[in-house]
Amino acid sequence: METMPATIDVFLFSIGAAVLWGLNPVFMKKGLERDGNSILASVVAVIVSFSLFVTIATVVYGPTESYLGVSRTGAAIFLFGGVIGSSLGRIVVYVGVDRVGVSVNTAILNTRPLFAGLLAVALLNEPITGWLGLGIVVIVAGVVLVSLSRGGDIRGWSWYELGFPLFAAIAYGAGNVVRRYGFTVTQTDVLSAFVLNEFAAMGVLVGYALVRHGPGVLVASRRTYALFAVGGLLSSLALLSLFTALSRGPVIVVDPLAGTSPLFAALFTVLFLKRVERVTRGVVVGAAVIILGVVFVALA
Protein backbone atom coordinates (compact mmCIF):
# COMPACT_ATOMS: atom_id res chain seq x y z
CA MET A 1 0.00 0.00 0.00
CA GLU A 2 1.40 3.38 -1.00
CA THR A 3 2.12 5.81 1.85
CA MET A 4 0.21 9.09 1.86
CA PRO A 5 2.41 12.16 1.38
CA ALA A 6 2.67 14.59 4.31
CA THR A 7 1.28 17.90 3.06
CA ILE A 8 1.28 21.22 4.93
CA ASP A 9 -2.23 20.65 6.29
CA VAL A 10 -1.06 17.40 7.91
CA PHE A 11 1.65 19.30 9.78
CA LEU A 12 -0.78 22.06 10.79
CA PHE A 13 -3.43 19.66 12.13
CA SER A 14 -0.80 17.56 13.94
CA ILE A 15 0.86 20.55 15.58
CA GLY A 16 -2.61 22.00 16.25
CA ALA A 17 -3.48 18.90 18.27
CA ALA A 18 -0.24 19.25 20.25
CA VAL A 19 -0.91 22.93 20.99
CA LEU A 20 -4.48 22.24 22.12
CA TRP A 21 -3.39 19.34 24.34
CA GLY A 22 -0.68 21.54 25.81
CA LEU A 23 -3.19 24.30 26.59
CA ASN A 24 -5.97 22.06 27.96
CA PRO A 25 -4.37 21.32 31.37
CA VAL A 26 -3.63 25.03 31.92
CA PHE A 27 -7.35 25.78 32.10
CA MET A 28 -7.92 22.70 34.26
CA LYS A 29 -5.16 23.77 36.65
CA LYS A 30 -6.67 27.24 36.97
CA GLY A 31 -10.03 25.69 37.85
CA LEU A 32 -8.43 23.31 40.33
CA GLU A 33 -6.61 26.20 42.00
CA ARG A 34 -9.96 27.94 42.55
CA ASP A 35 -12.75 25.84 44.08
CA GLY A 36 -12.75 22.90 41.66
CA ASN A 37 -11.71 19.28 42.06
CA SER A 38 -10.52 16.51 39.74
CA ILE A 39 -13.89 14.71 39.75
CA LEU A 40 -15.76 17.84 38.68
CA ALA A 41 -13.12 18.56 36.02
CA SER A 42 -13.58 15.05 34.60
CA VAL A 43 -17.38 15.29 34.58
CA VAL A 44 -17.48 18.71 32.90
CA ALA A 45 -14.87 17.70 30.31
CA VAL A 46 -16.68 14.52 29.28
CA ILE A 47 -20.08 16.26 29.06
CA VAL A 48 -18.57 18.93 26.81
CA SER A 49 -16.86 16.27 24.68
CA PHE A 50 -20.00 14.13 24.37
CA SER A 51 -22.12 17.16 23.46
CA LEU A 52 -19.61 18.24 20.81
CA PHE A 53 -19.42 14.84 19.12
CA VAL A 54 -23.21 14.36 19.20
CA THR A 55 -23.62 17.79 17.61
CA ILE A 56 -21.09 16.97 14.88
CA ALA A 57 -22.74 13.59 14.28
CA THR A 58 -26.14 15.26 13.98
CA VAL A 59 -24.78 17.73 11.44
CA VAL A 60 -23.00 15.01 9.45
CA TYR A 61 -25.72 12.37 9.50
CA GLY A 62 -28.81 14.54 9.93
CA PRO A 63 -31.13 14.80 12.95
CA THR A 64 -33.40 11.98 11.79
CA GLU A 65 -30.73 9.50 10.72
CA SER A 66 -29.47 6.75 13.00
CA TYR A 67 -25.72 7.31 13.00
CA LEU A 68 -25.21 4.57 15.57
CA GLY A 69 -26.08 1.74 13.21
CA VAL A 70 -23.33 -0.46 14.63
CA SER A 71 -23.41 -4.08 15.66
CA ARG A 72 -23.87 -5.15 19.27
CA THR A 73 -20.28 -6.35 19.27
CA GLY A 74 -19.03 -3.00 18.01
CA ALA A 75 -21.12 -1.08 20.53
CA ALA A 76 -19.89 -3.26 23.40
CA ILE A 77 -16.24 -2.84 22.39
CA PHE A 78 -16.35 0.95 22.10
CA LEU A 79 -18.42 1.34 25.26
CA PHE A 80 -15.82 -0.76 27.08
CA GLY A 81 -13.05 1.37 25.60
CA GLY A 82 -14.78 4.46 26.95
CA VAL A 83 -14.98 2.97 30.43
CA ILE A 84 -11.30 1.99 30.49
CA GLY A 85 -9.70 4.86 28.62
CA SER A 86 -11.83 7.97 28.85
CA SER A 87 -13.37 7.60 32.32
CA LEU A 88 -10.50 6.10 34.34
CA GLY A 89 -7.92 8.09 32.40
CA ARG A 90 -9.71 11.40 32.91
CA ILE A 91 -10.11 10.97 36.67
CA VAL A 92 -6.46 10.30 37.38
CA VAL A 93 -5.03 12.68 34.79
CA TYR A 94 -6.66 15.69 36.48
CA VAL A 95 -5.51 14.43 39.88
CA GLY A 96 -2.04 14.48 38.34
CA VAL A 97 -2.50 18.06 37.10
CA ASP A 98 -3.47 19.07 40.63
CA ARG A 99 -0.69 17.15 42.41
CA VAL A 100 2.43 17.42 40.23
CA GLY A 101 1.53 20.29 37.90
CA VAL A 102 0.83 20.77 34.21
CA SER A 103 4.34 20.44 32.75
CA VAL A 104 5.33 17.31 34.70
CA ASN A 105 1.92 15.66 34.31
CA THR A 106 1.83 16.23 30.55
CA ALA A 107 5.37 14.92 30.09
CA ILE A 108 4.59 11.67 31.93
CA LEU A 109 1.19 11.31 30.25
CA ASN A 110 2.97 11.40 26.89
CA THR A 111 4.30 7.89 27.60
CA ARG A 112 0.90 6.43 26.60
CA PRO A 113 2.13 5.25 23.13
CA LEU A 114 4.59 3.03 25.01
CA PHE A 115 1.83 1.30 26.96
CA ALA A 116 -0.41 1.10 23.89
CA GLY A 117 2.45 -0.57 22.02
CA LEU A 118 3.18 -3.06 24.80
CA LEU A 119 -0.50 -3.94 25.18
CA ALA A 120 -0.86 -4.32 21.42
CA VAL A 121 2.06 -6.77 21.44
CA ALA A 122 0.60 -8.71 24.38
CA LEU A 123 -3.09 -8.73 23.43
CA LEU A 124 -3.24 -8.27 19.66
CA ASN A 125 -0.11 -10.31 18.85
CA GLU A 126 1.46 -7.38 17.03
CA PRO A 127 5.20 -7.88 16.39
CA ILE A 128 7.79 -6.28 18.67
CA THR A 129 10.63 -4.53 16.87
CA GLY A 130 13.98 -3.03 17.72
CA TRP A 131 12.47 0.45 17.45
CA LEU A 132 9.90 -0.41 20.13
CA GLY A 133 12.62 -1.74 22.41
CA LEU A 134 14.72 1.40 21.90
CA GLY A 135 11.66 3.57 22.47
CA ILE A 136 10.98 1.84 25.79
CA VAL A 137 14.51 2.52 27.03
CA VAL A 138 14.45 6.18 25.93
CA ILE A 139 10.99 6.84 27.40
CA VAL A 140 11.99 5.31 30.74
CA ALA A 141 15.07 7.56 30.75
CA GLY A 142 12.86 10.58 30.08
CA VAL A 143 10.52 9.66 32.94
CA VAL A 144 13.51 9.35 35.28
CA LEU A 145 14.74 12.81 34.23
CA VAL A 146 11.30 14.34 34.85
CA SER A 147 11.03 12.61 38.24
CA LEU A 148 14.38 14.14 39.27
CA SER A 149 13.59 17.59 37.86
CA ARG A 150 11.76 19.03 40.89
CA GLY A 151 9.68 21.13 38.54
CA GLY A 152 5.91 21.34 38.37
CA ASP A 153 3.68 22.46 41.23
CA ILE A 154 5.50 24.91 43.52
CA ARG A 155 4.06 23.18 46.59
CA GLY A 156 6.29 20.24 45.71
CA TRP A 157 5.34 16.62 45.13
CA SER A 158 6.51 13.12 46.02
CA TRP A 159 7.82 10.66 43.45
CA TYR A 160 4.87 8.29 44.02
CA GLU A 161 2.48 11.01 42.79
CA LEU A 162 3.90 10.43 39.30
CA GLY A 163 1.73 7.32 39.50
CA PHE A 164 -1.32 9.42 38.62
CA PRO A 165 -0.17 10.48 35.12
CA LEU A 166 1.45 7.06 34.62
CA PHE A 167 -1.83 5.29 35.42
CA ALA A 168 -3.63 7.73 33.11
CA ALA A 169 -1.14 6.88 30.36
CA ILE A 170 -1.80 3.16 30.89
CA ALA A 171 -5.58 3.73 30.87
CA TYR A 172 -5.46 5.84 27.71
CA GLY A 173 -3.13 3.33 26.06
CA ALA A 174 -5.43 0.43 26.98
CA GLY A 175 -8.42 2.36 25.66
CA ASN A 176 -6.62 2.93 22.36
CA VAL A 177 -5.87 -0.79 22.03
CA VAL A 178 -9.53 -1.65 22.70
CA ARG A 179 -10.68 0.90 20.11
CA ARG A 180 -8.12 -0.35 17.60
CA TYR A 181 -9.45 -3.87 18.11
CA GLY A 182 -12.98 -2.56 17.60
CA PHE A 183 -12.09 -0.93 14.30
CA THR A 184 -10.38 -4.17 13.22
CA VAL A 185 -13.25 -6.59 13.89
CA THR A 186 -16.25 -4.34 13.18
CA GLN A 187 -17.33 -1.81 10.56
CA THR A 188 -17.91 1.00 13.07
CA ASP A 189 -17.15 4.48 11.74
CA VAL A 190 -14.95 6.86 13.71
CA LEU A 191 -17.67 9.36 14.64
CA SER A 192 -20.02 6.68 15.99
CA ALA A 193 -17.13 5.21 17.95
CA PHE A 194 -16.43 8.60 19.54
CA VAL A 195 -20.08 9.04 20.56
CA LEU A 196 -20.22 5.56 22.11
CA ASN A 197 -16.88 6.10 23.83
CA GLU A 198 -17.85 9.41 25.42
CA PHE A 199 -21.37 8.18 26.31
CA ALA A 200 -19.87 5.34 28.35
CA ALA A 201 -17.31 7.64 29.97
CA MET A 202 -19.98 10.19 30.86
CA GLY A 203 -22.18 7.55 32.49
CA VAL A 204 -19.31 6.16 34.57
CA LEU A 205 -17.96 9.55 35.65
CA VAL A 206 -21.33 11.09 36.57
CA GLY A 207 -22.38 7.91 38.37
CA TYR A 208 -19.08 7.69 40.25
CA ALA A 209 -19.24 11.35 41.26
CA LEU A 210 -22.77 11.11 42.66
CA VAL A 211 -22.52 7.67 44.30
CA ARG A 212 -19.00 7.93 45.73
CA HIS A 213 -18.86 11.63 46.62
CA GLY A 214 -22.44 12.95 46.51
CA PRO A 215 -23.85 16.07 44.82
CA GLY A 216 -21.51 18.29 46.84
CA VAL A 217 -18.56 17.32 44.64
CA LEU A 218 -20.24 19.12 41.75
CA VAL A 219 -20.56 22.43 43.61
CA ALA A 220 -18.26 25.16 42.31
CA SER A 221 -18.36 28.72 41.03
CA ARG A 222 -19.44 29.58 37.50
CA ARG A 223 -15.89 30.70 36.79
CA THR A 224 -14.56 27.24 37.65
CA TYR A 225 -17.20 25.55 35.51
CA ALA A 226 -16.26 27.84 32.63
CA LEU A 227 -12.55 27.01 32.99
CA PHE A 228 -13.26 23.27 33.03
CA ALA A 229 -15.62 23.59 30.04
CA VAL A 230 -12.98 25.42 27.99
CA GLY A 231 -10.42 22.78 28.94
CA GLY A 232 -12.79 20.01 27.88
CA LEU A 233 -13.50 21.77 24.59
CA LEU A 234 -9.77 22.17 23.85
CA SER A 235 -9.19 18.46 24.50
CA SER A 236 -12.06 17.48 22.20
CA LEU A 237 -10.85 19.79 19.43
CA ALA A 238 -7.35 18.32 19.81
CA LEU A 239 -8.78 14.86 19.22
CA LEU A 240 -10.63 16.04 16.13
CA SER A 241 -7.48 17.73 14.85
CA LEU A 242 -5.49 14.54 15.40
CA PHE A 243 -7.93 12.33 13.52
CA THR A 244 -8.14 14.87 10.70
CA ALA A 245 -4.35 14.71 10.42
CA LEU A 246 -4.41 10.90 10.47
CA SER A 247 -7.01 10.88 7.70
CA ARG A 248 -4.71 12.99 5.49
CA GLY A 249 -1.20 11.84 6.30
CA PRO A 250 0.91 8.91 7.55
CA VAL A 251 0.96 7.93 11.23
CA ILE A 252 4.77 8.06 11.25
CA VAL A 253 4.52 11.84 10.68
CA VAL A 254 1.37 12.63 12.66
CA ASP A 255 2.13 10.82 15.93
CA PRO A 256 5.55 12.39 16.62
CA LEU A 257 4.26 15.89 15.81
CA ALA A 258 1.17 15.49 17.99
CA GLY A 259 3.42 14.06 20.69
CA THR A 260 5.20 17.39 21.16
CA SER A 261 2.40 18.54 23.49
CA PRO A 262 4.65 18.44 26.62
CA LEU A 263 6.84 21.19 25.15
CA PHE A 264 3.78 23.38 24.51
CA ALA A 265 2.52 22.56 28.01
CA ALA A 266 5.84 23.77 29.42
CA LEU A 267 5.61 26.98 27.37
CA PHE A 268 2.03 27.70 28.45
CA THR A 269 2.95 26.95 32.06
CA VAL A 270 5.66 29.62 31.92
CA LEU A 271 3.24 32.09 30.34
CA PHE A 272 0.10 31.50 32.42
CA LEU A 273 0.94 29.58 35.60
CA LYS A 274 4.02 31.34 36.99
CA ARG A 275 2.49 31.75 40.44
CA VAL A 276 1.68 28.08 40.99
CA GLU A 277 4.24 26.15 38.92
CA ARG A 278 7.87 26.16 37.91
CA VAL A 279 9.37 24.72 34.75
CA THR A 280 12.93 23.54 35.32
CA ARG A 281 15.55 22.50 32.80
CA GLY A 282 15.04 18.90 33.90
CA VAL A 283 11.34 19.01 32.97
CA VAL A 284 12.08 20.36 29.49
CA VAL A 285 14.94 17.91 28.83
CA GLY A 286 12.94 14.99 30.22
CA ALA A 287 9.92 15.93 28.09
CA ALA A 288 12.13 16.15 24.99
CA VAL A 289 13.64 12.72 25.73
CA ILE A 290 10.15 11.22 26.15
CA ILE A 291 9.12 12.74 22.81
CA LEU A 292 12.18 11.15 21.19
CA GLY A 293 11.16 7.82 22.68
CA VAL A 294 7.64 8.25 21.31
CA VAL A 295 9.14 8.84 17.85
CA PHE A 296 10.98 5.51 18.15
CA VAL A 297 7.75 3.78 19.22
CA ALA A 298 5.97 5.32 16.21
CA LEU A 299 8.69 3.90 13.94
CA ALA A 300 7.95 0.43 15.31
Kinemage of the C-alpha trace (Angstrom):
@kinemage 1
@onewidth
@group {chain A} dominant
@subgroup {mainchain}
@vectorlist {calphas} color= white
{ca met a 1} P 0.000 0.000 0.000
{ca glu a 2} L 1.401 3.384 -0.996
{ca thr a 3} L 2.121 5.808 1.854
{ca met a 4} L 0.206 9.085 1.856
{ca pro a 5} L 2.410 12.163 1.384
{ca ala a 6} L 2.669 14.586 4.306
{ca thr a 7} L 1.282 17.903 3.060
{ca ile a 8} L 1.282 21.217 4.927
{ca asp a 9} L -2.225 20.653 6.295
{ca val a 10} L -1.063 17.404 7.910
{ca phe a 11} L 1.652 19.300 9.776
{ca leu a 12} L -0.782 22.056 10.790
{ca phe a 13} L -3.431 19.664 12.129
{ca ser a 14} L -0.798 17.562 13.938
{ca ile a 15} L 0.857 20.547 15.585
{ca gly a 16} L -2.607 21.996 16.254
{ca ala a 17} L -3.476 18.898 18.271
{ca ala a 18} L -0.238 19.248 20.252
{ca val a 19} L -0.913 22.932 20.990
{ca leu a 20} L -4.482 22.241 22.124
{ca trp a 21} L -3.393 19.340 24.338
{ca gly a 22} L -0.682 21.544 25.815
{ca leu a 23} L -3.187 24.300 26.589
{ca asn a 24} L -5.967 22.065 27.960
{ca pro a 25} L -4.365 21.322 31.366
{ca val a 26} L -3.631 25.028 31.919
{ca phe a 27} L -7.354 25.778 32.104
{ca met a 28} L -7.920 22.698 34.258
{ca lys a 29} L -5.158 23.772 36.650
{ca lys a 30} L -6.674 27.243 36.974
{ca gly a 31} L -10.034 25.691 37.845
{ca leu a 32} L -8.432 23.306 40.330
{ca glu a 33} L -6.610 26.197 41.998
{ca arg a 34} L -9.960 27.941 42.552
{ca asp a 35} L -12.748 25.838 44.079
{ca gly a 36} L -12.752 22.901 41.656
{ca asn a 37} L -11.706 19.280 42.058
{ca ser a 38} L -10.518 16.508 39.744
{ca ile a 39} L -13.891 14.711 39.752
{ca leu a 40} L -15.758 17.841 38.679
{ca ala a 41} L -13.124 18.560 36.023
{ca ser a 42} L -13.577 15.053 34.597
{ca val a 43} L -17.384 15.292 34.577
{ca val a 44} L -17.483 18.709 32.897
{ca ala a 45} L -14.867 17.697 30.312
{ca val a 46} L -16.682 14.518 29.277
{ca ile a 47} L -20.075 16.259 29.063
{ca val a 48} L -18.569 18.927 26.805
{ca ser a 49} L -16.863 16.265 24.679
{ca phe a 50} L -20.002 14.129 24.367
{ca ser a 51} L -22.119 17.161 23.460
{ca leu a 52} L -19.611 18.240 20.810
{ca phe a 53} L -19.421 14.835 19.122
{ca val a 54} L -23.208 14.355 19.199
{ca thr a 55} L -23.620 17.788 17.606
{ca ile a 56} L -21.090 16.969 14.885
{ca ala a 57} L -22.736 13.591 14.281
{ca thr a 58} L -26.145 15.258 13.979
{ca val a 59} L -24.779 17.731 11.435
{ca val a 60} L -22.998 15.010 9.452
{ca tyr a 61} L -25.717 12.366 9.502
{ca gly a 62} L -28.815 14.543 9.929
{ca pro a 63} L -31.126 14.797 12.951
{ca thr a 64} L -33.396 11.976 11.787
{ca glu a 65} L -30.730 9.501 10.719
{ca ser a 66} L -29.470 6.752 13.003
{ca tyr a 67} L -25.718 7.310 13.001
{ca leu a 68} L -25.215 4.569 15.569
{ca gly a 69} L -26.078 1.736 13.211
{ca val a 70} L -23.330 -0.461 14.629
{ca ser a 71} L -23.411 -4.084 15.661
{ca arg a 72} L -23.867 -5.148 19.271
{ca thr a 73} L -20.284 -6.348 19.271
{ca gly a 74} L -19.033 -3.001 18.011
{ca ala a 75} L -21.122 -1.081 20.531
{ca ala a 76} L -19.887 -3.263 23.396
{ca ile a 77} L -16.242 -2.839 22.388
{ca phe a 78} L -16.353 0.946 22.098
{ca leu a 79} L -18.425 1.344 25.263
{ca phe a 80} L -15.820 -0.764 27.083
{ca gly a 81} L -13.052 1.369 25.598
{ca gly a 82} L -14.781 4.461 26.946
{ca val a 83} L -14.979 2.975 30.434
{ca ile a 84} L -11.296 1.994 30.493
{ca gly a 85} L -9.700 4.856 28.618
{ca ser a 86} L -11.825 7.967 28.853
{ca ser a 87} L -13.370 7.599 32.320
{ca leu a 88} L -10.503 6.099 34.343
{ca gly a 89} L -7.923 8.088 32.404
{ca arg a 90} L -9.710 11.403 32.910
{ca ile a 91} L -10.112 10.969 36.669
{ca val a 92} L -6.456 10.299 37.383
{ca val a 93} L -5.027 12.684 34.788
{ca tyr a 94} L -6.660 15.686 36.481
{ca val a 95} L -5.515 14.434 39.877
{ca gly a 96} L -2.043 14.484 38.341
{ca val a 97} L -2.503 18.055 37.096
{ca asp a 98} L -3.471 19.070 40.633
{ca arg a 99} L -0.691 17.146 42.413
{ca val a 100} L 2.426 17.417 40.229
{ca gly a 101} L 1.525 20.287 37.896
{ca val a 102} L 0.835 20.768 34.206
{ca ser a 103} L 4.342 20.443 32.754
{ca val a 104} L 5.327 17.308 34.696
{ca asn a 105} L 1.917 15.655 34.308
{ca thr a 106} L 1.827 16.231 30.546
{ca ala a 107} L 5.366 14.915 30.089
{ca ile a 108} L 4.591 11.666 31.929
{ca leu a 109} L 1.193 11.313 30.248
{ca asn a 110} L 2.965 11.401 26.891
{ca thr a 111} L 4.299 7.894 27.604
{ca arg a 112} L 0.901 6.433 26.597
{ca pro a 113} L 2.131 5.251 23.131
{ca leu a 114} L 4.586 3.033 25.010
{ca phe a 115} L 1.827 1.296 26.960
{ca ala a 116} L -0.407 1.103 23.890
{ca gly a 117} L 2.453 -0.570 22.020
{ca leu a 118} L 3.183 -3.061 24.797
{ca leu a 119} L -0.503 -3.938 25.185
{ca ala a 120} L -0.863 -4.322 21.417
{ca val a 121} L 2.055 -6.766 21.436
{ca ala a 122} L 0.602 -8.711 24.378
{ca leu a 123} L -3.093 -8.727 23.430
{ca leu a 124} L -3.236 -8.274 19.659
{ca asn a 125} L -0.105 -10.312 18.854
{ca glu a 126} L 1.459 -7.382 17.031
{ca pro a 127} L 5.199 -7.879 16.386
{ca ile a 128} L 7.792 -6.285 18.670
{ca thr a 129} L 10.632 -4.527 16.866
{ca gly a 130} L 13.983 -3.028 17.718
{ca trp a 131} L 12.474 0.453 17.451
{ca leu a 132} L 9.903 -0.410 20.133
{ca gly a 133} L 12.621 -1.736 22.415
{ca leu a 134} L 14.721 1.396 21.899
{ca gly a 135} L 11.656 3.572 22.466
{ca ile a 136} L 10.985 1.838 25.787
{ca val a 137} L 14.515 2.523 27.026
{ca val a 138} L 14.454 6.179 25.930
{ca ile a 139} L 10.989 6.841 27.396
{ca val a 140} L 11.988 5.312 30.738
{ca ala a 141} L 15.073 7.557 30.747
{ca gly a 142} L 12.857 10.582 30.080
{ca val a 143} L 10.521 9.656 32.936
{ca val a 144} L 13.507 9.347 35.279
{ca leu a 145} L 14.737 12.808 34.228
{ca val a 146} L 11.303 14.340 34.853
{ca ser a 147} L 11.028 12.615 38.237
{ca leu a 148} L 14.377 14.137 39.269
{ca ser a 149} L 13.593 17.593 37.861
{ca arg a 150} L 11.758 19.026 40.885
{ca gly a 151} L 9.680 21.125 38.537
{ca gly a 152} L 5.907 21.342 38.369
{ca asp a 153} L 3.685 22.459 41.234
{ca ile a 154} L 5.503 24.914 43.519
{ca arg a 155} L 4.061 23.177 46.588
{ca gly a 156} L 6.288 20.236 45.711
{ca trp a 157} L 5.343 16.618 45.133
{ca ser a 158} L 6.511 13.125 46.023
{ca trp a 159} L 7.818 10.660 43.454
{ca tyr a 160} L 4.873 8.295 44.018
{ca glu a 161} L 2.484 11.007 42.786
{ca leu a 162} L 3.897 10.432 39.302
{ca gly a 163} L 1.733 7.318 39.503
{ca phe a 164} L -1.319 9.416 38.618
{ca pro a 165} L -0.174 10.479 35.122
{ca leu a 166} L 1.447 7.062 34.621
{ca phe a 167} L -1.830 5.292 35.422
{ca ala a 168} L -3.630 7.729 33.113
{ca ala a 169} L -1.136 6.879 30.355
{ca ile a 170} L -1.798 3.158 30.885
{ca ala a 171} L -5.576 3.726 30.871
{ca tyr a 172} L -5.462 5.837 27.705
{ca gly a 173} L -3.128 3.328 26.062
{ca ala a 174} L -5.426 0.427 26.979
{ca gly a 175} L -8.418 2.363 25.658
{ca asn a 176} L -6.615 2.934 22.357
{ca val a 177} L -5.868 -0.787 22.033
{ca val a 178} L -9.528 -1.647 22.695
{ca arg a 179} L -10.678 0.897 20.113
{ca arg a 180} L -8.116 -0.350 17.598
{ca tyr a 181} L -9.450 -3.871 18.110
{ca gly a 182} L -12.984 -2.561 17.597
{ca phe a 183} L -12.092 -0.929 14.300
{ca thr a 184} L -10.382 -4.169 13.216
{ca val a 185} L -13.246 -6.593 13.891
{ca thr a 186} L -16.251 -4.337 13.178
{ca gln a 187} L -17.326 -1.812 10.560
{ca thr a 188} L -17.911 0.998 13.073
{ca asp a 189} L -17.151 4.481 11.740
{ca val a 190} L -14.947 6.863 13.711
{ca leu a 191} L -17.674 9.358 14.641
{ca ser a 192} L -20.018 6.683 15.993
{ca ala a 193} L -17.126 5.205 17.953
{ca phe a 194} L -16.431 8.597 19.543
{ca val a 195} L -20.077 9.039 20.561
{ca leu a 196} L -20.220 5.561 22.111
{ca asn a 197} L -16.877 6.098 23.831
{ca glu a 198} L -17.854 9.407 25.419
{ca phe a 199} L -21.367 8.184 26.312
{ca ala a 200} L -19.867 5.342 28.353
{ca ala a 201} L -17.310 7.640 29.970
{ca met a 202} L -19.984 10.194 30.862
{ca gly a 203} L -22.182 7.546 32.491
{ca val a 204} L -19.314 6.164 34.566
{ca leu a 205} L -17.960 9.553 35.647
{ca val a 206} L -21.327 11.093 36.570
{ca gly a 207} L -22.385 7.907 38.375
{ca tyr a 208} L -19.083 7.690 40.253
{ca ala a 209} L -19.239 11.350 41.260
{ca leu a 210} L -22.773 11.106 42.659
{ca val a 211} L -22.519 7.671 44.302
{ca arg a 212} L -19.000 7.934 45.727
{ca his a 213} L -18.865 11.634 46.619
{ca gly a 214} L -22.439 12.948 46.508
{ca pro a 215} L -23.848 16.066 44.816
{ca gly a 216} L -21.513 18.294 46.843
{ca val a 217} L -18.557 17.317 44.644
{ca leu a 218} L -20.245 19.124 41.746
{ca val a 219} L -20.564 22.426 43.613
{ca ala a 220} L -18.261 25.160 42.311
{ca ser a 221} L -18.357 28.719 41.030
{ca arg a 222} L -19.442 29.580 37.498
{ca arg a 223} L -15.891 30.698 36.785
{ca thr a 224} L -14.562 27.244 37.650
{ca tyr a 225} L -17.203 25.553 35.515
{ca ala a 226} L -16.262 27.840 32.626
{ca leu a 227} L -12.551 27.009 32.993
{ca phe a 228} L -13.261 23.265 33.025
{ca ala a 229} L -15.617 23.593 30.043
{ca val a 230} L -12.982 25.422 27.990
{ca gly a 231} L -10.417 22.782 28.942
{ca gly a 232} L -12.788 20.010 27.875
{ca leu a 233} L -13.499 21.769 24.585
{ca leu a 234} L -9.774 22.165 23.855
{ca ser a 235} L -9.187 18.462 24.504
{ca ser a 236} L -12.061 17.481 22.199
{ca leu a 237} L -10.847 19.789 19.434
{ca ala a 238} L -7.355 18.315 19.814
{ca leu a 239} L -8.778 14.858 19.220
{ca leu a 240} L -10.632 16.043 16.126
{ca ser a 241} L -7.479 17.726 14.848
{ca leu a 242} L -5.485 14.536 15.404
{ca phe a 243} L -7.934 12.331 13.518
{ca thr a 244} L -8.142 14.871 10.704
{ca ala a 245} L -4.353 14.709 10.417
{ca leu a 246} L -4.410 10.897 10.473
{ca ser a 247} L -7.005 10.876 7.701
{ca arg a 248} L -4.712 12.988 5.490
{ca gly a 249} L -1.199 11.839 6.299
{ca pro a 250} L 0.911 8.913 7.553
{ca val a 251} L 0.961 7.926 11.228
{ca ile a 252} L 4.766 8.061 11.246
{ca val a 253} L 4.516 11.844 10.675
{ca val a 254} L 1.369 12.633 12.658
{ca asp a 255} L 2.126 10.818 15.931
{ca pro a 256} L 5.551 12.390 16.618
{ca leu a 257} L 4.261 15.892 15.814
{ca ala a 258} L 1.166 15.493 17.987
{ca gly a 259} L 3.420 14.056 20.686
{ca thr a 260} L 5.204 17.391 21.158
{ca ser a 261} L 2.398 18.542 23.489
{ca pro a 262} L 4.651 18.439 26.617
{ca leu a 263} L 6.837 21.191 25.149
{ca phe a 264} L 3.781 23.376 24.508
{ca ala a 265} L 2.523 22.564 28.009
{ca ala a 266} L 5.842 23.772 29.423
{ca leu a 267} L 5.608 26.976 27.366
{ca phe a 268} L 2.025 27.696 28.454
{ca thr a 269} L 2.949 26.950 32.055
{ca val a 270} L 5.664 29.620 31.923
{ca leu a 271} L 3.238 32.092 30.340
{ca phe a 272} L 0.099 31.496 32.416
{ca leu a 273} L 0.940 29.580 35.604
{ca lys a 274} L 4.020 31.340 36.986
{ca arg a 275} L 2.490 31.755 40.441
{ca val a 276} L 1.678 28.081 40.988
{ca glu a 277} L 4.241 26.151 38.917
{ca arg a 278} L 7.871 26.158 37.911
{ca val a 279} L 9.371 24.724 34.749
{ca thr a 280} L 12.930 23.537 35.319
{ca arg a 281} L 15.554 22.501 32.802
{ca gly a 282} L 15.035 18.902 33.896
{ca val a 283} L 11.341 19.015 32.973
{ca val a 284} L 12.081 20.359 29.488
{ca val a 285} L 14.937 17.915 28.831
{ca gly a 286} L 12.936 14.994 30.216
{ca ala a 287} L 9.922 15.929 28.088
{ca ala a 288} L 12.132 16.148 24.993
{ca val a 289} L 13.642 12.719 25.727
{ca ile a 290} L 10.153 11.220 26.148
{ca ile a 291} L 9.119 12.738 22.810
{ca leu a 292} L 12.180 11.146 21.189
{ca gly a 293} L 11.162 7.816 22.679
{ca val a 294} L 7.636 8.251 21.308
{ca val a 295} L 9.140 8.836 17.848
{ca phe a 296} L 10.981 5.506 18.148
{ca val a 297} L 7.750 3.777 19.219
{ca ala a 298} L 5.973 5.320 16.206
{ca leu a 299} L 8.691 3.896 13.939
{ca ala a 300} L 7.953 0.434 15.314
